[in-house]
Amino acid sequence: MNPVYEKLLKCYESVKARIDFKPEIALILGSGLGDFGETIDVVDTLSYSDIEGFPVSTVPGHKGRYIFGYVNGVPVVCMQGRVHYYEGYPMTDVVLPTRLMKMMGAKVLFLTNASGGLNYDYEAGDFMMITDHIMNFVPSPLIGPNIDEIGLRFPDMSDIYKKDLQDIIRNTAKELNIKLQEGVYIQLTGPNFETPHEVKMCRILGADAAGMSTAAEAVAANHMGMKVCGISCITNLGCGMLDQPLSHEEVQETADRVAVDFKRLITACIINIYNELKK
C-alpha cells in the first residue's frame, strides 16, 4: 500500500475510535484567527497530538486541535491551527489534516489565513476572497505515486476555488456590509517574510496576497473532490511597500482587531454555503 495513504488511513481509524460526528463543512483557521472556534456549538474536540501519526503544529497562535460541532445548526469540523511546510514536515504531512477531514465526510473546505497584501489598493485588516492561487514555489502535495483511492493522477485546477462558492461569499459580504477584496493568493515557503524584491516579483506574477499555507491544502482538497473556497485576512502590506519592518506580532494584532467582522462573515458564509448544498 502507498505509505502516504496507509498513514492517512491510520489517522482516520484513530479519529473514528474517538469521534462519532460527520461534518458537512471543513474549516481551517489561520494565524490569529483561531478564536472563531470559540463561537462553535462544540460537540467534541480532539488534539492533534492524540491522533496516531498526525503532524503537530508548532506555530504561536495555533492551538493544534480539531473542533467538532455546529455553526447555527451546520455540522462542521474546524482546525484550530494548521501545519506548515516551513515547520519541516513533508508536503504530504502538511495536507494530511485536509485529506482527513474529507474522509470524515466534509464536502466543502473553507480556507482562511493571515497574509501579506501585495496590492496597493489593500489595507491592513481587509478581507480578500481567494479567486485563484500560485504555488510554484512549494512542492505540489500530489508529487509521488498517485493515491488512486482518493483522486486522479492529473486533476484539473481550472475551477479550484468554486465560482458558486465565490458568489455566495461575495453576496454574503454585501449583505453584512463588510468590505471584501478579491484576488490571487501566492504560497511561498516561509518562515521568513519576503524581501522587497521577492514582493515585487510576486506582484509581477499577478499575486495580490502572499502567505505560507493554503494553496497546497486547496490542491489536495480539489484532488479528493471537495469544493474549495477561501478568505485571506490582510494583516500587513508586503515588505518594501511601506517603510516599516514586518513581525508575527503585527499579524496577530491585526487579526485580533478584525476578529468580530471575521466571525460574522465566516458564520454567515457557512450557513449560506450549507443551504446551497442542501438544494
VMD Tcl script that draws the C-alpha trace (Angstrom):
set ca {
  {0.00 0.00 0.00}
  {1.10 3.57 -0.70}
  {2.77 4.67 2.59}
  {1.14 8.13 2.42}
  {-2.29 6.54 2.09}
  {-1.50 3.99 4.79}
  {-0.60 6.80 7.20}
  {-3.81 8.64 6.30}
  {-5.90 5.53 6.99}
  {-4.22 5.04 10.38}
  {-5.03 8.63 11.33}
  {-8.63 8.13 10.18}
  {-9.00 4.97 12.25}
  {-7.57 6.84 15.24}
  {-10.15 9.62 14.81}
  {-13.05 7.18 14.30}
  {-12.16 5.42 17.53}
  {-12.61 8.71 19.44}
  {-15.13 10.81 17.49}
  {-18.63 9.97 16.27}
  {-19.51 13.05 14.19}
  {-20.00 13.66 10.47}
  {-19.22 17.21 9.32}
  {-20.54 18.81 6.14}
  {-18.08 21.71 6.03}
  {-14.39 21.74 7.00}
  {-12.85 25.00 8.17}
  {-9.14 25.76 8.60}
  {-8.34 28.75 10.81}
  {-5.12 30.63 10.13}
  {-2.76 32.66 12.33}
  {-4.60 34.86 14.81}
  {-7.99 33.60 13.62}
  {-8.34 30.59 15.90}
  {-10.81 32.31 18.24}
  {-13.60 31.62 15.76}
  {-13.59 28.13 17.21}
  {-14.94 29.56 20.45}
  {-18.17 30.56 18.66}
  {-18.97 26.98 17.63}
  {-21.55 24.90 19.49}
  {-18.93 22.29 20.34}
  {-19.82 18.61 20.44}
  {-16.27 17.29 20.81}
  {-12.61 18.23 20.43}
  {-9.55 16.21 19.50}
  {-5.95 17.36 19.96}
  {-3.66 16.63 17.05}
  {-1.24 15.01 19.50}
  {-3.91 12.38 20.30}
  {-4.10 11.19 16.67}
  {-1.59 8.47 15.85}
  {0.97 9.74 13.35}
  {-0.62 13.17 12.98}
  {1.73 16.16 12.36}
  {1.54 18.72 15.18}
  {1.62 22.49 14.60}
  {4.43 24.40 16.34}
  {3.33 27.95 15.45}
  {2.34 30.50 18.14}
  {-1.38 31.27 17.93}
  {-2.22 27.80 16.60}
  {-3.94 25.70 19.28}
  {-3.48 22.41 17.46}
  {-6.81 20.63 17.65}
  {-9.93 19.67 15.72}
  {-13.25 21.07 16.93}
  {-16.43 19.21 16.02}
  {-19.76 20.95 16.37}
  {-22.37 23.23 14.86}
  {-22.40 26.74 13.43}
  {-26.07 27.74 13.59}
  {-27.04 24.13 13.02}
  {-24.43 23.43 10.32}
  {-22.22 20.42 11.20}
  {-18.59 21.48 10.89}
  {-15.10 20.27 11.67}
  {-12.73 23.12 12.41}
  {-8.94 23.08 12.53}
  {-7.65 25.44 15.21}
  {-4.15 25.69 13.83}
  {-2.65 24.19 10.70}
  {0.63 22.51 9.83}
  {3.04 24.47 7.63}
  {5.70 23.32 5.17}
  {8.25 25.58 6.89}
  {7.94 23.58 10.10}
  {9.94 20.86 8.37}
  {7.15 18.44 7.52}
  {6.92 16.85 4.07}
  {4.10 18.30 1.98}
  {2.13 15.05 2.27}
  {2.02 15.64 6.06}
  {1.03 19.28 5.56}
  {-2.10 18.24 3.65}
  {-2.86 15.12 5.71}
  {-5.25 17.07 8.00}
  {-7.20 18.30 4.96}
  {-7.46 14.82 3.48}
  {-8.54 13.51 6.86}
  {-11.44 15.98 7.05}
  {-12.66 14.80 3.65}
  {-12.59 11.20 4.94}
  {-14.62 12.34 7.95}
  {-17.36 13.36 5.50}
  {-16.78 17.06 4.77}
  {-17.85 18.13 1.28}
  {-16.56 21.72 1.40}
  {-13.18 23.06 2.52}
  {-13.29 26.67 3.74}
  {-9.74 28.01 3.99}
  {-8.64 31.07 5.93}
  {-5.23 32.59 6.50}
  {-3.37 35.67 7.57}
  {-1.46 37.05 4.60}
  {0.58 39.96 3.40}
  {-1.04 42.31 0.93}
  {0.76 42.79 -2.39}
  {-1.86 45.07 -3.92}
  {-1.56 48.79 -3.14}
  {-5.36 49.01 -3.07}
  {-5.37 46.80 0.04}
  {-5.10 47.91 3.66}
  {-4.19 46.00 6.80}
  {-7.42 44.48 8.11}
  {-9.02 43.93 4.70}
  {-10.51 40.55 3.79}
  {-9.64 39.09 0.39}
  {-11.66 36.32 -1.21}
  {-9.26 33.99 -2.99}
  {-10.17 33.63 -6.67}
  {-7.07 31.66 -7.71}
  {-3.60 30.84 -6.47}
  {0.06 30.43 -7.44}
  {2.07 27.70 -5.67}
  {5.06 27.07 -7.94}
  {7.43 27.94 -5.11}
  {6.44 25.00 -2.91}
  {6.15 21.31 -3.89}
  {2.78 20.01 -5.03}
  {1.21 17.69 -2.44}
  {0.48 15.31 -5.32}
  {4.13 14.58 -6.15}
  {4.94 10.89 -5.89}
  {2.82 7.82 -6.63}
  {-0.83 8.82 -7.02}
  {-3.26 7.61 -4.37}
  {-5.86 6.24 -6.77}
  {-8.29 5.63 -3.90}
  {-8.72 9.37 -3.34}
  {-8.21 11.10 -6.69}
  {-6.99 11.26 -10.28}
  {-3.32 11.35 -11.28}
  {-3.76 14.61 -13.21}
  {-6.60 16.61 -11.60}
  {-7.96 19.71 -13.32}
  {-7.34 23.00 -11.48}
  {-9.31 25.40 -13.70}
  {-12.06 25.90 -11.10}
  {-10.26 25.09 -7.86}
  {-11.96 27.94 -5.92}
  {-15.50 27.20 -6.97}
  {-17.32 30.05 -8.69}
  {-20.62 29.25 -6.98}
  {-18.96 29.48 -3.57}
  {-17.31 32.75 -4.58}
  {-20.74 34.12 -5.46}
  {-22.07 33.13 -2.04}
  {-19.13 34.77 -0.21}
  {-19.40 37.92 -2.34}
  {-23.14 38.27 -1.76}
  {-22.82 37.49 1.94}
  {-20.21 40.22 2.43}
  {-22.52 42.70 0.68}
  {-25.45 41.72 2.90}
  {-23.29 42.25 6.01}
  {-21.79 45.47 4.66}
  {-18.28 44.03 5.11}
  {-15.62 45.22 2.68}
  {-14.33 42.32 0.59}
  {-11.38 42.43 -1.77}
  {-10.88 39.72 -4.40}
  {-7.59 38.42 -5.67}
  {-4.91 35.82 -6.27}
  {-3.03 34.23 -3.38}
  {0.58 33.07 -3.68}
  {2.07 30.45 -1.35}
  {5.76 30.78 -0.52}
  {7.77 28.58 1.81}
  {8.45 30.89 4.76}
  {9.14 31.08 7.64}
  {10.97 34.30 6.78}
  {8.94 37.14 5.38}
  {9.65 38.11 1.79}
  {12.34 40.57 0.70}
  {11.28 43.74 -1.13}
  {12.32 42.24 -4.49}
  {10.51 38.98 -3.78}
  {7.40 41.05 -3.11}
  {8.00 42.87 -6.40}
  {8.37 39.51 -8.19}
  {5.08 38.23 -6.72}
  {3.30 41.38 -7.84}
  {4.69 40.97 -11.37}
  {3.39 37.38 -11.39}
  {-0.10 38.68 -10.63}
  {-0.43 37.86 -6.94}
  {-2.48 40.10 -4.65}
  {-1.61 38.45 -1.32}
  {1.23 36.26 -0.09}
  {1.37 33.65 2.64}
  {2.89 30.38 3.79}
  {-0.07 27.99 3.57}
  {-3.46 27.40 1.93}
  {-2.70 26.71 -1.74}
  {-1.30 23.22 -1.11}
  {-4.35 22.39 1.03}
  {-6.62 23.61 -1.75}
  {-4.86 21.37 -4.28}
  {-5.17 18.32 -2.00}
  {-8.85 19.02 -1.35}
  {-9.61 19.55 -5.03}
  {-7.79 16.28 -5.80}
  {-10.22 14.50 -3.47}
  {-13.29 16.11 -4.98}
  {-14.01 18.69 -2.28}
  {-15.45 22.10 -3.13}
  {-12.96 24.77 -2.05}
  {-13.25 28.43 -1.07}
  {-11.02 30.76 0.89}
  {-10.63 34.14 2.55}
  {-7.35 35.84 3.46}
  {-7.09 38.37 6.24}
  {-4.64 41.01 5.01}
  {-2.64 41.69 8.16}
  {0.06 43.88 6.63}
  {1.41 45.10 3.31}
  {4.39 43.28 1.83}
  {7.99 44.14 2.60}
  {9.13 47.31 0.87}
  {5.60 48.56 0.21}
  {5.66 50.53 3.46}
  {8.66 51.92 5.33}
  {8.46 49.57 8.32}
  {9.66 46.07 9.28}
  {7.30 43.08 9.48}
  {6.60 40.89 12.51}
  {4.41 37.95 13.51}
  {3.08 40.10 16.37}
  {1.70 42.56 13.81}
  {-0.06 39.67 12.07}
  {-1.79 38.62 15.28}
  {-2.64 42.18 16.33}
  {-4.39 42.90 13.02}
  {-6.24 39.59 13.09}
  {-7.44 40.36 16.61}
  {-8.62 43.83 15.53}
  {-10.86 42.48 12.77}
  {-11.94 39.31 14.62}
  {-15.55 40.44 15.11}
  {-16.17 41.08 11.41}
  {-14.29 37.91 10.51}
  {-16.56 35.84 12.74}
  {-19.67 37.49 11.30}
  {-18.55 36.89 7.73}
  {-17.40 33.28 8.19}
  {-20.53 32.35 10.17}
  {-22.90 33.76 7.55}
  {-20.93 32.22 4.68}
  {-21.00 28.77 6.29}
  {-24.79 28.99 6.74}
  {-25.35 30.18 3.16}
  {-23.00 27.58 1.66}
  {-24.70 24.81 3.60}
  {-28.14 25.97 2.49}
  {-26.94 25.89 -1.11}
  {-25.52 22.37 -0.62}
  {-28.91 21.12 0.55}
  {-30.73 22.32 -2.59}
}
mol new
graphics top color blue
foreach p $ca { graphics top sphere $p radius 0.5 }
foreach p [lrange $ca 0 end-1] q [lrange $ca 1 end] { graphics top cylinder $p $q radius 0.2 }
display resetview
